[in-house]
Amino acid sequence: MGYGELGYNDIQGKYHGREAATELTGPTDRRCPMELMLTESEVELLRGMLDADRKTLLMEIARTDNRTMREGLKEREELLKGILNQLGDMVRKAS
């Protein structure tokens, strides 16, 4: 089989994209602490981007008929909401 006959999954291997996010996430995985030093304008930009993505997800959830896909979108929306809450908490602590 030549290189031109290989598909994306064959070239990239098993751990990429959605499979990497789902297969590598389990009860033994650990969170890695991360510290970001952001200016006030950078925090507002990040918050705005996350909030816009969350609102788009809410509309997509409402339009999605596939139950499995909808559940995945809901999980992503909850993650974004949690990040936004943590970001708000960190900003208040730094003030």
N, CA, C and O of each residue as an XYZ file, in Angstrom:
380
protein
N       0.857     -1.179      0.000
C       0.000      0.000      0.000
C       0.895      1.231      0.000
O       1.728      1.391      0.891
N       0.731      2.096     -0.983
C       1.533      3.309     -1.074
C       1.012      4.421     -0.184
O      -0.115      4.363      0.307
N       1.832      5.420      0.018
C       1.459      6.547      0.886
C       0.174      7.213      0.417
O      -0.652      7.617      1.236
N       0.000      7.329     -0.895
C      -1.193      7.962     -1.451
C      -2.470      7.179     -1.178
O      -3.568      7.728     -1.269
N      -2.330      5.882     -0.841
C      -3.499      5.051     -0.581
C      -3.884      5.018      0.893
O      -4.918      4.456      1.255
N      -3.059      5.617      1.740
C      -3.347      5.620      3.172
C      -4.330      6.730      3.513
O      -4.295      7.809      2.922
N      -5.196      6.457      4.460
C      -6.115      7.472      4.938
C      -5.509      8.253      6.090
O      -4.432      7.913      6.580
N      -6.196      9.293      6.519
C      -5.720     10.152      7.611
C      -5.456      9.343      8.874
O      -4.429      9.531      9.527
N      -6.375      8.443      9.225
C      -6.204      7.643     10.437
C      -4.982      6.737     10.354
O      -4.303      6.514     11.356
N      -4.702      6.218      9.167
C      -3.528      5.363      8.990
C      -2.236      6.156      9.192
O      -1.281      5.657      9.788
N      -2.214      7.377      8.699
C      -1.013      8.209      8.780
C      -0.825      8.745     10.199
O       0.284      8.702     10.732
N      -1.889      9.244     10.810
C      -1.790      9.896     12.110
C      -1.686      8.914     13.267
O      -1.158      9.259     14.324
N      -2.169      7.728     13.089
C      -2.112      6.756     14.169
C      -3.361      6.825     15.030
O      -4.302      7.559     14.729
N      -3.354      6.058     16.096
C      -4.542      5.884     16.920
C      -4.864      7.111     17.781
O      -6.034      7.460     17.940
N      -3.854      7.757     18.331
C      -4.097      8.799     19.327
C      -4.083     10.187     18.723
O      -3.072     10.887     18.758
N      -5.217     10.574     18.170
C      -5.400     11.929     17.679
C      -6.884     12.243     17.702
O      -7.716     11.337     17.757
N      -7.209     13.498     17.662
C      -8.598     13.937     17.554
C      -9.482     13.451     18.666
O      -9.052     13.352     19.815
N     -10.715     13.147     18.333
C     -11.728     12.753     19.308
C     -11.330     11.486     20.062
O     -11.566     11.382     21.265
N     -10.718     10.508     19.352
C     -10.333      9.271     20.014
C      -9.336      9.529     21.137
O      -9.412      8.897     22.191
N      -8.409     10.447     20.921
C      -7.412     10.748     21.949
C      -8.095     11.328     23.174
O      -7.745     10.985     24.303
N      -9.063     12.201     22.961
C      -9.744     12.831     24.091
C     -10.560     11.825     24.888
O     -10.634     11.919     26.113
N     -11.174     10.864     24.206
C     -12.025      9.922     24.922
C     -11.259      8.725     25.444
O     -11.527      8.261     26.552
N     -10.304      8.209     24.666
C      -9.589      7.013     25.089
C      -8.598      7.283     26.217
O      -8.360      6.409     27.051
N      -8.028      8.461     26.253
C      -7.023      8.753     27.258
C      -7.612      9.363     28.524
O      -6.881      9.612     29.482
N      -8.903      9.604     28.545
C      -9.542     10.177     29.723
C     -10.168      9.048     30.515
O     -11.037      8.333     30.016
N      -9.731      8.894     31.728
C     -10.255      7.824     32.559
C     -10.012      8.126     34.017
O      -9.458      9.173     34.351
N     -10.421      7.221     34.894
C     -10.315      7.464     36.321
C      -8.880      7.591     36.828
O      -8.655      8.136     37.908
N      -7.909      7.097     36.065
C      -6.523      7.189     36.524
C      -5.822      8.445     36.016
O      -4.714      8.749     36.457
N      -6.447      9.178     35.095
C      -5.827     10.396     34.574
C      -5.803     11.471     35.654
O      -6.688     11.524     36.507
N      -4.803     12.311     35.614
C      -4.638     13.382     36.588
C      -4.745     14.730     35.896
O      -4.375     14.875     34.731
N      -5.253     15.712     36.626
C      -5.251     17.077     36.116
C      -3.871     17.668     36.335
O      -3.222     17.402     37.347
N      -3.437     18.458     35.397
C      -2.159     19.149     35.531
C      -2.441     20.604     35.868
O      -3.131     21.296     35.120
N      -1.910     21.069     36.990
C      -2.134     22.471     37.320
C      -1.473     23.369     36.284
O      -0.382     23.078     35.794
N      -2.150     24.460     35.961
C      -1.625     25.383     34.970
C      -1.820     26.798     35.503
O      -2.871     27.133     36.048
N      -0.822     27.591     35.341
C      -0.917     28.987     35.752
C      -0.710     29.865     34.533
O       0.285     29.737     33.819
N      -1.656     30.751     34.306
C      -1.552     31.698     33.206
C      -1.444     33.097     33.784
O      -2.224     33.477     34.658
N      -0.504     33.840     33.309
C      -0.375     35.233     33.702
C      -0.959     36.056     32.557
O      -0.341     36.188     31.501
N      -2.146     36.604     32.772
C      -2.841     37.336     31.724
C      -3.124     38.765     32.164
O      -3.360     39.035     33.341
N      -3.097     39.663     31.205
C      -3.508     41.033     31.487
C      -5.028     41.067     31.565
O      -5.698     40.108     31.184
N      -5.556     42.156     32.052
C      -7.011     42.283     32.159
C      -7.684     42.172     30.789
O      -8.738     41.551     30.658
N      -7.072     42.775     29.776
C      -7.668     42.692     28.431
C      -7.582     41.275     27.875
O      -8.485     40.848     27.157
N      -6.523     40.538     28.187
C      -6.411     39.149     27.749
C      -7.450     38.267     28.440
O      -8.010     37.363     27.820
N      -7.706     38.528     29.716
C      -8.730     37.779     30.451
C     -10.098     38.029     29.820
O     -10.873     37.093     29.622
N     -10.390     39.266     29.511
C     -11.676     39.590     28.893
C     -11.811     38.938     27.524
O     -12.885     38.451     27.171
N     -10.734     38.925     26.753
C     -10.758     38.268     25.442
C     -11.008     36.770     25.596
O     -11.856     36.207     24.903
N     -10.277     36.126     26.498
C     -10.447     34.694     26.731
C     -11.859     34.385     27.203
O     -12.484     33.443     26.716
N     -12.361     35.161     28.135
C     -13.716     34.961     28.640
C     -14.737     35.119     27.514
O     -15.680     34.334     27.417
N     -14.556     36.115     26.676
C     -15.467     36.342     25.555
C     -15.450     35.200     24.557
O     -16.496     34.794     24.053
N     -14.254     34.678     24.269
C     -14.137     33.560     23.325
C     -14.795     32.298     23.881
O     -15.511     31.597     23.166
N     -14.549     32.015     25.152
C     -15.153     30.825     25.763
C     -16.666     30.952     25.835
O     -17.387     29.988     25.581
N     -17.143     32.133     26.179
C     -18.585     32.351     26.281
C     -19.257     32.248     24.909
O     -20.349     31.693     24.792
N     -18.608     32.779     23.877
C     -19.159     32.684     22.517
C     -19.236     31.227     22.068
O     -20.227     30.815     21.464
N     -18.195     30.444     22.360
C     -18.195     29.027     22.005
C     -19.309     28.305     22.761
O     -19.990     27.446     22.199
N     -19.490     28.652     24.026
C     -20.545     28.024     24.834
C     -21.931     28.332     24.256
O     -22.776     27.441     24.171
N     -22.165     29.568     23.865
C     -23.462     29.940     23.285
C     -23.702     29.213     21.965
O     -24.821     28.784     21.684
N     -22.663     29.076     21.164
C     -22.785     28.330     19.909
C     -23.127     26.871     20.187
O     -23.953     26.275     19.496
N     -22.487     26.304     21.202
C     -22.784     24.915     21.580
C     -24.233     24.755     22.015
O     -24.879     23.769     21.663
N     -24.749     25.712     22.776
C     -26.141     25.629     23.233
C     -27.099     25.597     22.043
O     -28.079     24.853     22.054
N     -26.817     26.405     21.018
C     -27.666     26.396     19.820
C     -27.525     25.069     19.079
O     -28.511     24.522     18.583
N     -26.312     24.558     19.005
C     -26.076     23.281     18.317
C     -26.745     22.129     19.064
O     -27.283     21.215     18.440
N     -26.713     22.169     20.394
C     -27.383     21.146     21.208
C     -28.875     21.140     20.902
O     -29.479     20.079     20.747
N     -29.467     22.327     20.815
C     -30.899     22.429     20.544
C     -31.268     21.896     19.160
O     -32.373     21.386     18.970
N     -30.360     22.008     18.198
C     -30.643     21.573     16.821
C     -30.271     20.125     16.548
O     -30.649     19.581     15.510
N     -29.541     19.490     17.450
C     -29.024     18.146     17.189
C     -30.050     17.075     17.530
O     -30.599     17.052     18.632
N     -30.303     16.185     16.567
C     -31.238     15.078     16.771
C     -30.547     13.826     17.304
O     -31.162     13.021     18.003
N     -29.273     13.666     16.972
C     -28.526     12.483     17.377
C     -28.226     12.565     18.879
O     -27.534     13.473     19.339
N     -28.759     11.605     19.622
C     -28.643     11.635     21.088
C     -27.192     11.575     21.566
O     -26.807     12.305     22.479
N     -26.396     10.715     20.956
C     -24.999     10.571     21.351
C     -24.231     11.864     21.113
O     -23.450     12.302     21.958
N     -24.462     12.462     19.963
C     -23.787     13.716     19.654
C     -24.232     14.816     20.618
O     -23.412     15.606     21.087
N     -25.527     14.864     20.908
C     -26.051     15.878     21.825
C     -25.417     15.738     23.211
O     -25.062     16.735     23.839
N     -25.278     14.501     23.684
C     -24.661     14.282     24.997
C     -23.203     14.752     25.005
O     -22.743     15.344     25.982
N     -22.484     14.489     23.919
C     -21.105     14.960     23.812
C     -21.016     16.475     23.815
O     -20.127     17.055     24.439
N     -21.947     17.112     23.112
C     -21.979     18.570     23.097
C     -22.318     19.132     24.470
O     -21.764     20.151     24.882
N     -23.225     18.468     25.178
C     -23.576     18.910     26.532
C     -22.374     18.811     27.471
O     -22.152     19.690     28.303
N     -21.605     17.734     27.329
C     -20.399     17.581     28.155
C     -19.416     18.706     27.883
O     -18.828     19.270     28.805
N     -19.245     19.026     26.606
C     -18.335     20.127     26.238
C     -18.839     21.454     26.792
O     -18.048     22.263     27.276
N     -20.138     21.681     26.725
C     -20.707     22.926     27.252
C     -20.484     23.023     28.752
O     -20.162     24.097     29.260
N     -20.650     21.922     29.464
C     -20.410     21.911     30.912
C     -18.941     22.200     31.230
O     -18.638     22.912     32.187
N     -18.038     21.649     30.431
C     -16.620     21.932     30.626
C     -16.323     23.417     30.428
O     -15.602     24.027     31.217
N     -16.885     23.983     29.372
C     -16.682     25.409     29.125
C     -17.249     26.254     30.263
O     -16.632     27.229     30.693
N     -18.430     25.869     30.744
C     -19.037     26.608     31.853
C     -18.148     26.535     33.094
O     -17.976     27.528     33.800
N     -17.588     25.358     33.353
C     -16.695     25.194     34.495
C     -15.429     26.032     34.366
O     -14.972     26.627     35.342
N     -14.866     26.078     33.169
C     -13.666     26.887     32.943
C     -13.988     28.361     33.143
O     -13.216     29.092     33.763
N     -15.131     28.796     32.619
C     -15.531     30.194     32.798
C     -15.706     30.528     34.275
O     -15.300     31.602     34.719
N     -16.307     29.616     35.039
C     -16.475     29.843     36.479
C     -15.121     29.920     37.179
O     -14.909     30.792     38.021
N     -14.205     29.014     36.838
C     -12.877     29.038     37.445
C     -12.128     30.316     37.070
O     -11.436     30.910     37.897
N     -12.275     30.719     35.834
C     -11.616     31.944     35.383
C     -12.144     33.145     36.160
O     -11.378     34.019     36.567
N     -13.449     33.180     36.359
C     -14.035     34.269     37.143
C     -13.571     34.248     38.582
O     -13.282     35.298     39.157
N     -13.494     33.052     39.179
C     -13.020     32.918     40.556
C     -11.578     33.375     40.696
O     -11.236     34.060     41.660
N     -10.730     33.004     39.748
C      -9.319     33.370     39.806
C      -9.130     34.873     39.664
O      -8.273     35.468     40.317
N      -9.937     35.475     38.806
C      -9.832     36.919     38.603
C     -10.242     37.647     39.878
O      -9.609     38.628     40.269
N     -11.305     37.164     40.528
C     -11.751     37.804     41.773
C     -10.709     37.656     42.868
O     -10.504     38.592     43.642
N     -10.035     36.495     42.961
C      -9.001     36.280     43.973
C      -7.800     37.185     43.734
O      -7.183     37.667     44.684
N      -7.464     37.417     42.456
C      -6.298     38.236     42.128
C      -6.548     39.716     42.391
O      -5.600     40.483     42.558
N      -7.810     40.120     42.429
C      -8.129     41.537     42.626
C      -7.904     41.983     44.042
O      -8.128     43.150     44.364
